[in-house]
Every structure is written in structure tokens, then in C-alpha cells.
Amino acid sequence: MKLILAVVQDKDSNRLQSALVKTGFQATKLASTGGFLRAGNTTFLIGIEDDKVDELLKLIKDNCESREQLITPVSPMGGNADAYMPHPIEVEVGGATVFVLSVDQFKQY
């Protein structure tokens, strides 16, 4: 058995949740916040049998797309903020960060 932790951008979370329900995968959905962009994310916790992992990973990949986004960097800490002129930079956001963990034991009460 595996535990899948999938961290996805909020824009993709409803689409992924609908796909999970449609295909019969059960998941727990948690609100989370990313550290780099300080943007909202959704973390899905999914317990799954080993033989279904590839199917689930494909489903996640198909429903979580990456995209380019312009952000303005936060002013540096401890420096002279008056001389700091932030320029928007383009970064890739979205997609999914997925962790596949082995589960030694599972109990449901």
C-alpha cells in the first residue's frame, strides 16, 4: 500500500478532485500554503494499493497543468528598501508535487 501526497495549485484542485471522484479514488483534501510564492495550494492525501499508483499519477498529471505567472519579488530583509526596485519576474507555477510513500500498516476504525 502507498500514501500519495499531492500538492497542487488551488486553480487545479477542483478539477483534480472531480477526476478523483469520477474514477473512484478516495482522497482527503487539505488547504496548504506554498513557501516560495506564499500562494494557496491544496494537498491531497490518497491511500492506494500498489498496482493503482501509475493510474493515479497519470490522473494527477493530466489534471494539474503548469503555467507561467508574473510575480513581484518581496523587498530584501535587512537591506535598504529605498534602493530596492522590484521588477516582475516570470516563474512557472502549477503542476503538482507528488510524494509516494510506502505504508507499513493501515487501519480504519
BELMOQUI-V182267 format. One record per residue. N is the residue number from 0. RES is the residue in one small letter. SS is DSSP state (helix for helix, strand for strand, loop for the rest). BURIAL is # if it has 16 or more other C-alpha atoms within 10 Angstrom, else .. Layout:
# BELMOQUI-V182267
n = <N | N>
res = <RES | RES>
ss = <SS | SS>
burial = <BURIAL | BURIAL>
This chain:
# BELMOQUI-V182267
n = <0 | 1 | 2 | 3 | 4 | 5 | 6 | 7 | 8 | 9 | 10 | 11 | 12 | 13 | 14 | 15 | 16 | 17 | 18 | 19 | 20 | 21 | 22 | 23 | 24 | 25 | 26 | 27 | 28 | 29 | 30 | 31 | 32 | 33 | 34 | 35 | 36 | 37 | 38 | 39 | 40 | 41 | 42 | 43 | 44 | 45 | 46 | 47 | 48 | 49 | 50 | 51 | 52 | 53 | 54 | 55 | 56 | 57 | 58 | 59 | 60 | 61 | 62 | 63 | 64 | 65 | 66 | 67 | 68 | 69 | 70 | 71 | 72 | 73 | 74 | 75 | 76 | 77 | 78 | 79 | 80 | 81 | 82 | 83 | 84 | 85 | 86 | 87 | 88 | 89 | 90 | 91 | 92 | 93 | 94 | 95 | 96 | 97 | 98 | 99 | 100 | 101 | 102 | 103 | 104 | 105 | 106 | 107 | 108>
res = <m | k | l | i | l | a | v | v | q | d | k | d | s | n | r | l | q | s | a | l | v | k | t | g | f | q | a | t | k | l | a | s | t | g | g | f | l | r | a | g | n | t | t | f | l | i | g | i | e | d | d | k | v | d | e | l | l | k | l | i | k | d | n | c | e | s | r | e | q | l | i | t | p | v | s | p | m | g | g | n | a | d | a | y | m | p | h | p | i | e | v | e | v | g | g | a | t | v | f | v | l | s | v | d | q | f | k | q | y>
ss = <loop | strand | strand | strand | strand | strand | strand | strand | strand | helix | helix | helix | helix | helix | helix | helix | helix | helix | helix | helix | helix | helix | helix | loop | loop | loop | loop | strand | strand | strand | strand | strand | strand | loop | loop | loop | loop | loop | loop | strand | strand | strand | strand | strand | strand | strand | strand | strand | loop | helix | helix | helix | helix | helix | helix | helix | helix | helix | helix | helix | helix | helix | helix | loop | loop | strand | strand | strand | strand | strand | strand | strand | loop | loop | loop | loop | loop | loop | loop | loop | helix | helix | helix | loop | loop | loop | loop | strand | strand | strand | strand | strand | strand | strand | loop | strand | strand | strand | strand | strand | strand | strand | loop | loop | loop | loop | loop | loop | loop>
burial = <# | # | # | # | # | # | # | # | # | # | . | # | # | . | . | # | # | . | # | # | . | . | . | . | . | . | # | . | . | . | . | # | . | . | . | . | . | . | . | . | # | # | # | # | # | # | # | # | . | . | . | . | # | . | . | # | . | . | . | # | . | . | # | # | . | . | . | . | . | . | . | . | . | . | . | . | . | . | . | . | . | . | . | . | . | . | . | . | . | . | . | . | . | # | # | # | . | # | . | . | . | . | . | . | . | . | . | . | .>
